[in-house]
Amino acid sequence: MTSLPQHPSEGTERPRPSLVVARAAWALAEAGIEAPRAEAELLAAYVLDVPRGRLALADGFTAAQLDRFHTLLDRRIAREPLQHLTGTAGFRRLELSVGPGVFVPRPETELLAGWGVEQGRRRSHPLVVDLCSGSGAIALSVAQELPGARVVAVERSPAALDWLRRNAADRAAAGDTPIEVVAADVTDPELLAELVGRVDVLLCNPPYVPRSVVVSPDVAGHDPDEAVFGGVDGLAVIRPVIARAAELLRPGGLLGIEHDDTHGTAVPGLLSADGRFEAVEDHPDLTDRPRFATASHRADGQRPAAGTAWQTGSS
């Protein structure tokens, strides 16, 4: 167990949250955690069962609470994801249940979800499909923010499906528009055959990390490999998703795909090369790195003449 220095004035009094958090932040920083103060506060708020913003007003830790806090702190120092320790992950306006077997949603994916919501607002009752849904972060955000939408979430992993269905049930119980959960492989050429030519917005956060990339300790051994790595070049899932999206989208329908920061040219290039998309654009994440590509299904449904190619803004 992590040994944190004891304050000499504590005696038998319950340790104040401010002191416990300060010491934990120091230990987390020593372990190389990027946001040690924030994570220490989140762990303390979780153990004390208070909102993070009210930690300063909370009672001190009981002995049992302090033991529990130290146990969780040790696990975080060992690089177990914070979200696995608390059992939840924040995403846009949602708190989602997560844990072993499902990919923990990242802040950068909120940008793709937000883009999808904005596109969906253009229709009164859009049909939105979320491929590689995982915990349901994108699908459930769309359903909450576009209550008139029909949202279909597709996931193949049995473990991830358990989390997806749990989150979907929780959000429906909270009053959000229920989503439809489909157990299927997004690379199946017959995926969602009943929706061909009908989808208004298709969103996908697929596994896209090239296999040779060494991921952080928080990812390795915790996020499922099949949700992280996308083959040798990171595009093994993206290629068939683009091909199927071209079949599922209605004329003028919109596609958004998250990708690795090394794919800022490759994914738009694949969209252009398919020939059934136009208005291809790449978008940066919060750190200005290439993060997701968008495109519109050609209204005429035809492929352009050979030789038409997507170009970056710097070309």
C-alpha positions, 0 to 999 in steps of 0.5 A: 500500500502507498505510504503517505506522510502523516500530518502531526496535528491529525492525532485521532481526528478525521483527516481533512480532504484537502490534506489527503488530496494534497498527499495523493496528488504528490504520489500520483505525480511521482508515478507519472500521472498527467493530471495528479491533482484532478485525479486525486480529487476525483478519487477522494470525491468518489470515496466520500460520495460527494461532488468534486466541487464540494470536497472542501465542505466534506467531512474528513475521512473515516478510517475505513474510507481512508483505507479504501482511498489508499487501496484505490490510490495504489491501483491508480499508481499501478496504472489501472484506469481511473474510470475502472476505479470509479466505475464511470466515465464522463462524456459530454453530458453523460456519466457512463458505466465502464470497466474491464472489457470495454474501451474507456471513451476519450475527450477527443471523441466528444468532438466527433459526437458533437459533430454528429449531433450538429448534423442530425439537427438538420432533420426533424427525425434523423436516423443515426448509426454508431458503429463500434459503439463500445460503451455507447458514448456516441450513440447515447449522447446523440439520443440525449441531445437529439430526442427525435432521432432514431439511434442504432448502436452496433458492437460485436464484443460480448463484454462491450455489449454488456456495458452498452446495454447497461448504459442504454438501459440506464439512460432510457430509465433516466428519460432519454430516447431509447437506442437500438443495440445491434450485436454485429461485426462492422466489417460484415458486408451485409451489416444492417441490410435493412437500413441500406440507403436510409441512414442520415448520419453514420458515426464510427470510432473504430480501433485505429492504432497501428499494431506497432505503436506502443500504447500507454500503461493506462491502455495496455492491459486495460482497454481491449486490444480489439478496441484499440488496434486496427491492424498493421497500418491501423486502417483494417476496420476503417476500410470496410466501414467506409465501403459499408457506409457508402451503402447505408447512407442516403444521398446527401447522408453524412459520415464521420470517422475518428482516426489515428493522428497519423491518418490525417491524409490517409483516411480522407484519401480513402474516402475520396478514393471510394468515389461515392463521397464528396465534401471530404474534410479532416478535423483536429482534436483538442491538441490540434492533431488530426482526429476525425474525417467527415464526408457527404454521400454523393447526392447523385449516387454516382462515382466521379470521373477517374482522377478526382482526388482529395487534397489537404489544405496544404497541398 
